[in-house]
Amino acid sequence: MLAEFAEEETGERTEIFGDAAQRLCRYRKSGVHSGKPFTGAGTKSIHFLRMPEGWRMTALFWDDDR
C-alpha cells in the first residue's frame, strides 16, 4: 500500500516546436510503501500536441534514479 506520497519538480526545460512540445523535468518524491518510508528522484519526459481544444498530453516517460 502507498501512503503519504508527494512529488515535486526540481528542474525543468520545455521546448515547443510548432504544435508539438516536450517537457523534460527532474523530480523528487517521498512516501510510505508497505509501511516503510522511501525517498527518490528521477527524470520525466512529457510530450504534448496542440489540438483545436488546447494542449493534450500524448506520452509520458519516467525513469527513477538508481
Phi and psi restraints in degrees (range 20) as a CNS / XPLOR table:
assign (resid 1 and name C) (resid 2 and name N)
       (resid 2 and name CA) (resid 2 and name C) 1.0 -105.5 20.0 2
assign (resid 2 and name N) (resid 2 and name CA)
       (resid 2 and name C) (resid 3 and name N) 1.0 131.5 20.0 2
assign (resid 2 and name C) (resid 3 and name N)
       (resid 3 and name CA) (resid 3 and name C) 1.0 -140.6 20.0 2
assign (resid 3 and name N) (resid 3 and name CA)
       (resid 3 and name C) (resid 4 and name N) 1.0 159.7 20.0 2
assign (resid 3 and name C) (resid 4 and name N)
       (resid 4 and name CA) (resid 4 and name C) 1.0 52.9 20.0 2
assign (resid 4 and name N) (resid 4 and name CA)
       (resid 4 and name C) (resid 5 and name N) 1.0 35.1 20.0 2
assign (resid 4 and name C) (resid 5 and name N)
       (resid 5 and name CA) (resid 5 and name C) 1.0 -76.1 20.0 2
assign (resid 5 and name N) (resid 5 and name CA)
       (resid 5 and name C) (resid 6 and name N) 1.0 136.6 20.0 2
assign (resid 5 and name C) (resid 6 and name N)
       (resid 6 and name CA) (resid 6 and name C) 1.0 -141.9 20.0 2
assign (resid 6 and name N) (resid 6 and name CA)
       (resid 6 and name C) (resid 7 and name N) 1.0 143.8 20.0 2
assign (resid 6 and name C) (resid 7 and name N)
       (resid 7 and name CA) (resid 7 and name C) 1.0 -144.1 20.0 2
assign (resid 7 and name N) (resid 7 and name CA)
       (resid 7 and name C) (resid 8 and name N) 1.0 141.5 20.0 2
assign (resid 7 and name C) (resid 8 and name N)
       (resid 8 and name CA) (resid 8 and name C) 1.0 -144.7 20.0 2
assign (resid 8 and name N) (resid 8 and name CA)
       (resid 8 and name C) (resid 9 and name N) 1.0 148.1 20.0 2
assign (resid 8 and name C) (resid 9 and name N)
       (resid 9 and name CA) (resid 9 and name C) 1.0 -73.0 20.0 2
assign (resid 9 and name N) (resid 9 and name CA)
       (resid 9 and name C) (resid 10 and name N) 1.0 139.7 20.0 2
assign (resid 9 and name C) (resid 10 and name N)
       (resid 10 and name CA) (resid 10 and name C) 1.0 -116.3 20.0 2
assign (resid 10 and name N) (resid 10 and name CA)
       (resid 10 and name C) (resid 11 and name N) 1.0 -7.6 20.0 2
assign (resid 10 and name C) (resid 11 and name N)
       (resid 11 and name CA) (resid 11 and name C) 1.0 -173.7 20.0 2
assign (resid 11 and name N) (resid 11 and name CA)
       (resid 11 and name C) (resid 12 and name N) 1.0 153.0 20.0 2
assign (resid 11 and name C) (resid 12 and name N)
       (resid 12 and name CA) (resid 12 and name C) 1.0 -156.5 20.0 2
assign (resid 12 and name N) (resid 12 and name CA)
       (resid 12 and name C) (resid 13 and name N) 1.0 158.6 20.0 2
assign (resid 12 and name C) (resid 13 and name N)
       (resid 13 and name CA) (resid 13 and name C) 1.0 -147.7 20.0 2
assign (resid 13 and name N) (resid 13 and name CA)
       (resid 13 and name C) (resid 14 and name N) 1.0 126.3 20.0 2
assign (resid 13 and name C) (resid 14 and name N)
       (resid 14 and name CA) (resid 14 and name C) 1.0 -118.0 20.0 2
assign (resid 14 and name N) (resid 14 and name CA)
       (resid 14 and name C) (resid 15 and name N) 1.0 130.8 20.0 2
assign (resid 14 and name C) (resid 15 and name N)
       (resid 15 and name CA) (resid 15 and name C) 1.0 -122.1 20.0 2
assign (resid 15 and name N) (resid 15 and name CA)
       (resid 15 and name C) (resid 16 and name N) 1.0 133.0 20.0 2
assign (resid 15 and name C) (resid 16 and name N)
       (resid 16 and name CA) (resid 16 and name C) 1.0 -115.3 20.0 2
assign (resid 16 and name N) (resid 16 and name CA)
       (resid 16 and name C) (resid 17 and name N) 1.0 130.9 20.0 2
assign (resid 16 and name C) (resid 17 and name N)
       (resid 17 and name CA) (resid 17 and name C) 1.0 -125.3 20.0 2
assign (resid 17 and name N) (resid 17 and name CA)
       (resid 17 and name C) (resid 18 and name N) 1.0 89.0 20.0 2
assign (resid 17 and name C) (resid 18 and name N)
       (resid 18 and name CA) (resid 18 and name C) 1.0 63.9 20.0 2
assign (resid 18 and name N) (resid 18 and name CA)
       (resid 18 and name C) (resid 19 and name N) 1.0 -115.1 20.0 2
assign (resid 18 and name C) (resid 19 and name N)
       (resid 19 and name CA) (resid 19 and name C) 1.0 -99.7 20.0 2
assign (resid 19 and name N) (resid 19 and name CA)
       (resid 19 and name C) (resid 20 and name N) 1.0 14.5 20.0 2
assign (resid 19 and name C) (resid 20 and name N)
       (resid 20 and name CA) (resid 20 and name C) 1.0 -122.6 20.0 2
assign (resid 20 and name N) (resid 20 and name CA)
       (resid 20 and name C) (resid 21 and name N) 1.0 148.1 20.0 2
assign (resid 20 and name C) (resid 21 and name N)
       (resid 21 and name CA) (resid 21 and name C) 1.0 -145.2 20.0 2
assign (resid 21 and name N) (resid 21 and name CA)
       (resid 21 and name C) (resid 22 and name N) 1.0 153.6 20.0 2
assign (resid 21 and name C) (resid 22 and name N)
       (resid 22 and name CA) (resid 22 and name C) 1.0 -134.5 20.0 2
assign (resid 22 and name N) (resid 22 and name CA)
       (resid 22 and name C) (resid 23 and name N) 1.0 135.1 20.0 2
assign (resid 22 and name C) (resid 23 and name N)
       (resid 23 and name CA) (resid 23 and name C) 1.0 -118.5 20.0 2
assign (resid 23 and name N) (resid 23 and name CA)
       (resid 23 and name C) (resid 24 and name N) 1.0 120.8 20.0 2
assign (resid 23 and name C) (resid 24 and name N)
       (resid 24 and name CA) (resid 24 and name C) 1.0 -103.3 20.0 2
assign (resid 24 and name N) (resid 24 and name CA)
       (resid 24 and name C) (resid 25 and name N) 1.0 131.5 20.0 2
assign (resid 24 and name C) (resid 25 and name N)
       (resid 25 and name CA) (resid 25 and name C) 1.0 -145.3 20.0 2
assign (resid 25 and name N) (resid 25 and name CA)
       (resid 25 and name C) (resid 26 and name N) 1.0 152.6 20.0 2
assign (resid 25 and name C) (resid 26 and name N)
       (resid 26 and name CA) (resid 26 and name C) 1.0 -98.6 20.0 2
assign (resid 26 and name N) (resid 26 and name CA)
       (resid 26 and name C) (resid 27 and name N) 1.0 147.1 20.0 2
assign (resid 26 and name C) (resid 27 and name N)
       (resid 27 and name CA) (resid 27 and name C) 1.0 -141.0 20.0 2
assign (resid 27 and name N) (resid 27 and name CA)
       (resid 27 and name C) (resid 28 and name N) 1.0 160.8 20.0 2
assign (resid 27 and name C) (resid 28 and name N)
       (resid 28 and name CA) (resid 28 and name C) 1.0 -129.0 20.0 2
assign (resid 28 and name N) (resid 28 and name CA)
       (resid 28 and name C) (resid 29 and name N) 1.0 153.6 20.0 2
assign (resid 28 and name C) (resid 29 and name N)
       (resid 29 and name CA) (resid 29 and name C) 1.0 -143.4 20.0 2
assign (resid 29 and name N) (resid 29 and name CA)
       (resid 29 and name C) (resid 30 and name N) 1.0 160.1 20.0 2
assign (resid 29 and name C) (resid 30 and name N)
       (resid 30 and name CA) (resid 30 and name C) 1.0 -156.3 20.0 2
assign (resid 30 and name N) (resid 30 and name CA)
       (resid 30 and name C) (resid 31 and name N) 1.0 161.7 20.0 2
assign (resid 30 and name C) (resid 31 and name N)
       (resid 31 and name CA) (resid 31 and name C) 1.0 169.9 20.0 2
assign (resid 31 and name N) (resid 31 and name CA)
       (resid 31 and name C) (resid 32 and name N) 1.0 -165.9 20.0 2
assign (resid 31 and name C) (resid 32 and name N)
       (resid 32 and name CA) (resid 32 and name C) 1.0 -128.6 20.0 2
assign (resid 32 and name N) (resid 32 and name CA)
       (resid 32 and name C) (resid 33 and name N) 1.0 123.3 20.0 2
assign (resid 32 and name C) (resid 33 and name N)
       (resid 33 and name CA) (resid 33 and name C) 1.0 -121.0 20.0 2
assign (resid 33 and name N) (resid 33 and name CA)
       (resid 33 and name C) (resid 34 and name N) 1.0 121.2 20.0 2
assign (resid 33 and name C) (resid 34 and name N)
       (resid 34 and name CA) (resid 34 and name C) 1.0 52.9 20.0 2
assign (resid 34 and name N) (resid 34 and name CA)
       (resid 34 and name C) (resid 35 and name N) 1.0 39.7 20.0 2
assign (resid 34 and name C) (resid 35 and name N)
       (resid 35 and name CA) (resid 35 and name C) 1.0 83.7 20.0 2
assign (resid 35 and name N) (resid 35 and name CA)
       (resid 35 and name C) (resid 36 and name N) 1.0 -1.8 20.0 2
assign (resid 35 and name C) (resid 36 and name N)
       (resid 36 and name CA) (resid 36 and name C) 1.0 -113.5 20.0 2
assign (resid 36 and name N) (resid 36 and name CA)
       (resid 36 and name C) (resid 37 and name N) 1.0 127.0 20.0 2
assign (resid 36 and name C) (resid 37 and name N)
       (resid 37 and name CA) (resid 37 and name C) 1.0 -64.8 20.0 2
assign (resid 37 and name N) (resid 37 and name CA)
       (resid 37 and name C) (resid 38 and name N) 1.0 147.7 20.0 2
assign (resid 37 and name C) (resid 38 and name N)
       (resid 38 and name CA) (resid 38 and name C) 1.0 -145.2 20.0 2
assign (resid 38 and name N) (resid 38 and name CA)
       (resid 38 and name C) (resid 39 and name N) 1.0 157.5 20.0 2
assign (resid 38 and name C) (resid 39 and name N)
       (resid 39 and name CA) (resid 39 and name C) 1.0 -137.2 20.0 2
assign (resid 39 and name N) (resid 39 and name CA)
       (resid 39 and name C) (resid 40 and name N) 1.0 162.4 20.0 2
assign (resid 39 and name C) (resid 40 and name N)
       (resid 40 and name CA) (resid 40 and name C) 1.0 -173.3 20.0 2
assign (resid 40 and name N) (resid 40 and name CA)
       (resid 40 and name C) (resid 41 and name N) 1.0 178.6 20.0 2
assign (resid 40 and name C) (resid 41 and name N)
       (resid 41 and name CA) (resid 41 and name C) 1.0 -153.6 20.0 2
assign (resid 41 and name N) (resid 41 and name CA)
       (resid 41 and name C) (resid 42 and name N) 1.0 167.2 20.0 2
assign (resid 41 and name C) (resid 42 and name N)
       (resid 42 and name CA) (resid 42 and name C) 1.0 -178.4 20.0 2
assign (resid 42 and name N) (resid 42 and name CA)
       (resid 42 and name C) (resid 43 and name N) 1.0 -164.9 20.0 2
assign (resid 42 and name C) (resid 43 and name N)
       (resid 43 and name CA) (resid 43 and name C) 1.0 -129.3 20.0 2
assign (resid 43 and name N) (resid 43 and name CA)
       (resid 43 and name C) (resid 44 and name N) 1.0 140.8 20.0 2
assign (resid 43 and name C) (resid 44 and name N)
       (resid 44 and name CA) (resid 44 and name C) 1.0 -122.0 20.0 2
assign (resid 44 and name N) (resid 44 and name CA)
       (resid 44 and name C) (resid 45 and name N) 1.0 147.6 20.0 2
assign (resid 44 and name C) (resid 45 and name N)
       (resid 45 and name CA) (resid 45 and name C) 1.0 -126.0 20.0 2
assign (resid 45 and name N) (resid 45 and name CA)
       (resid 45 and name C) (resid 46 and name N) 1.0 118.6 20.0 2
assign (resid 45 and name C) (resid 46 and name N)
       (resid 46 and name CA) (resid 46 and name C) 1.0 -119.1 20.0 2
assign (resid 46 and name N) (resid 46 and name CA)
       (resid 46 and name C) (resid 47 and name N) 1.0 129.8 20.0 2
assign (resid 46 and name C) (resid 47 and name N)
       (resid 47 and name CA) (resid 47 and name C) 1.0 -113.0 20.0 2
assign (resid 47 and name N) (resid 47 and name CA)
       (resid 47 and name C) (resid 48 and name N) 1.0 141.9 20.0 2
assign (resid 47 and name C) (resid 48 and name N)
       (resid 48 and name CA) (resid 48 and name C) 1.0 -134.1 20.0 2
assign (resid 48 and name N) (resid 48 and name CA)
       (resid 48 and name C) (resid 49 and name N) 1.0 153.4 20.0 2
assign (resid 48 and name C) (resid 49 and name N)
       (resid 49 and name CA) (resid 49 and name C) 1.0 -124.9 20.0 2
assign (resid 49 and name N) (resid 49 and name CA)
       (resid 49 and name C) (resid 50 and name N) 1.0 139.8 20.0 2
assign (resid 49 and name C) (resid 50 and name N)
       (resid 50 and name CA) (resid 50 and name C) 1.0 -85.2 20.0 2
assign (resid 50 and name N) (resid 50 and name CA)
       (resid 50 and name C) (resid 51 and name N) 1.0 121.0 20.0 2
assign (resid 50 and name C) (resid 51 and name N)
       (resid 51 and name CA) (resid 51 and name C) 1.0 -110.8 20.0 2
assign (resid 51 and name N) (resid 51 and name CA)
       (resid 51 and name C) (resid 52 and name N) 1.0 169.4 20.0 2
assign (resid 51 and name C) (resid 52 and name N)
       (resid 52 and name CA) (resid 52 and name C) 1.0 -55.4 20.0 2
assign (resid 52 and name N) (resid 52 and name CA)
       (resid 52 and name C) (resid 53 and name N) 1.0 -30.3 20.0 2
assign (resid 52 and name C) (resid 53 and name N)
       (resid 53 and name CA) (resid 53 and name C) 1.0 -86.2 20.0 2
assign (resid 53 and name N) (resid 53 and name CA)
       (resid 53 and name C) (resid 54 and name N) 1.0 -5.8 20.0 2
assign (resid 53 and name C) (resid 54 and name N)
       (resid 54 and name CA) (resid 54 and name C) 1.0 126.9 20.0 2
assign (resid 54 and name N) (resid 54 and name CA)
       (resid 54 and name C) (resid 55 and name N) 1.0 -171.6 20.0 2
assign (resid 54 and name C) (resid 55 and name N)
       (resid 55 and name CA) (resid 55 and name C) 1.0 -72.2 20.0 2
assign (resid 55 and name N) (resid 55 and name CA)
       (resid 55 and name C) (resid 56 and name N) 1.0 136.9 20.0 2
assign (resid 55 and name C) (resid 56 and name N)
       (resid 56 and name CA) (resid 56 and name C) 1.0 -129.1 20.0 2
assign (resid 56 and name N) (resid 56 and name CA)
       (resid 56 and name C) (resid 57 and name N) 1.0 135.1 20.0 2
assign (resid 56 and name C) (resid 57 and name N)
       (resid 57 and name CA) (resid 57 and name C) 1.0 -72.4 20.0 2
assign (resid 57 and name N) (resid 57 and name CA)
       (resid 57 and name C) (resid 58 and name N) 1.0 133.0 20.0 2
assign (resid 57 and name C) (resid 58 and name N)
       (resid 58 and name CA) (resid 58 and name C) 1.0 -112.2 20.0 2
assign (resid 58 and name N) (resid 58 and name CA)
       (resid 58 and name C) (resid 59 and name N) 1.0 -23.0 20.0 2
assign (resid 58 and name C) (resid 59 and name N)
       (resid 59 and name CA) (resid 59 and name C) 1.0 -159.4 20.0 2
assign (resid 59 and name N) (resid 59 and name CA)
       (resid 59 and name C) (resid 60 and name N) 1.0 149.6 20.0 2
assign (resid 59 and name C) (resid 60 and name N)
       (resid 60 and name CA) (resid 60 and name C) 1.0 -141.5 20.0 2
assign (resid 60 and name N) (resid 60 and name CA)
       (resid 60 and name C) (resid 61 and name N) 1.0 125.6 20.0 2
assign (resid 60 and name C) (resid 61 and name N)
       (resid 61 and name CA) (resid 61 and name C) 1.0 -125.0 20.0 2
assign (resid 61 and name N) (resid 61 and name CA)
       (resid 61 and name C) (resid 62 and name N) 1.0 143.4 20.0 2
assign (resid 61 and name C) (resid 62 and name N)
       (resid 62 and name CA) (resid 62 and name C) 1.0 -144.3 20.0 2
assign (resid 62 and name N) (resid 62 and name CA)
       (resid 62 and name C) (resid 63 and name N) 1.0 155.0 20.0 2
assign (resid 62 and name C) (resid 63 and name N)
       (resid 63 and name CA) (resid 63 and name C) 1.0 -143.1 20.0 2
assign (resid 63 and name N) (resid 63 and name CA)
       (resid 63 and name C) (resid 64 and name N) 1.0 114.3 20.0 2
assign (resid 63 and name C) (resid 64 and name N)
       (resid 64 and name CA) (resid 64 and name C) 1.0 -71.6 20.0 2
assign (resid 64 and name N) (resid 64 and name CA)
       (resid 64 and name C) (resid 65 and name N) 1.0 142.0 20.0 2
assign (resid 64 and name C) (resid 65 and name N)
       (resid 65 and name CA) (resid 65 and name C) 1.0 -60.8 20.0 2
assign (resid 65 and name N) (resid 65 and name CA)
       (resid 65 and name C) (resid 66 and name N) 1.0 146.5 20.0 2
